[in-house]
Amino acid sequence: MKKWLGTLLSLILIIGILAACGPEESNTEKDSEGKNEETNEGGSEEAAMPEKPEKLTIWVNAEEKQEQAVKQITDKYTEETGIEVEAIPINMLDQIEKLDVEGPAGNGPDIIFQPHDRIGDLVLRGLVDPVNLGEKKSEYTETAVNAVTYDGDVWGYPAVTETYALFYNKALVDEAPATMDDLMTIAEEKTVPGEDKYGFLMEAANFYFTYPFFSGNGAYVFANENGNYDINDIGLNNEGAVKGGKLIQSWYENGYIPQDLTPDIMNGLFKEGKVAAVINGPWMVREYSDAIGEDLVAAPLPVLDNGEHPKSFVGVKSYMLSYYSENKEWAQDLMAFMTNTENAMTYYEVAGEMPARVDSIDDPLIAEDPIYSAFAEQATYGEAMPAVPAMQQVWDPINNALSFISKGEPVEDVLNEAVQTIKDNIAASGATE
């Protein structure tokens, strides 16, 4: 009897131990296949999110409207997740050097906000980690995703798409010029230099703005195949580049654009109603609108004489993951939340910057806007600025070349010299891609 009772007690003990070691199902839900899946209150549903941090830190660009937009969005994130978000305003162009110092010291953020053309430098410095967009990748425009892709990895959640278009004053021009010939007709008819009146102005010695007139004729910065740039193949002195350079030079020769033009002068004259049309970016919308009112309209860049839409440079600003972040999964959750459909439009409404999402382009707030719809359309014709480090060696030589072109120097010779200088600079910098 005692032997039987001892055996029974042993069995009960073993069953208790096995039950204690069994899987717990509290705070989990089962998916359609019966697998346990943890749920997350925030922007994403991950299979296994780590414990929530008390706080996430993001460096935002130090601009009032952008700061307001980020605060509205992150306040909602805190409400939904319970995670505090500290948004620290730091000039976007100062964030890299600051992260280089603050990151290793443990004082850096989880997230930074950067233009995509600085990604190559950030990666080489080891300051950022790649992100995983997962199924959300298709939610962002192809141009935006390509822009934040470097060396086969994605390095940011696209937040803003930025390009330039043609602003015009309806009080001076009845309708948008559809072709470059139309624009040149306006320039000829409306330009009276002695009275500071012009039909058309742009920063024609700034490669960022003049690239469409090169690329639309077949020029390119670096040969690009499926997102892989060949920095040894520079197309800024080919036949198309020379054609574009001669077009730009003709604007100076005809007196349409004065050589001493500065951005401040151009913007001032346009706001005074002395210029019919200017090429500029959406960052000028509020300032122009305050001065011109309902007469301000925008349109995509006029079609070139070869029938091609000018390919403007497209810049993409994205939220990027700091290498030094100790909360990488939740930082990505916040980035996904900040760039979802609702919050992308909140950022657009408050900060006035175009979202990088596919669905935002068709949102009535943009599609029916007589100004922002033009930028959205122009972005579809554009191409992302190369994000490779070698791009930093392009700007000064080609801008110097444009300055010489404005003064009547032979276009082909000037461009050949500029390309050689770019190649020399790249070699001296040690850039390999």
Summary of the structure (lengths in Angstrom):
residues: 433
radius of gyration: 27.2
end to end distance: 83.6
largest distance: 120.3
contacts: 1407
relative contact order: 0.17
helix: 47%
strand: 20%
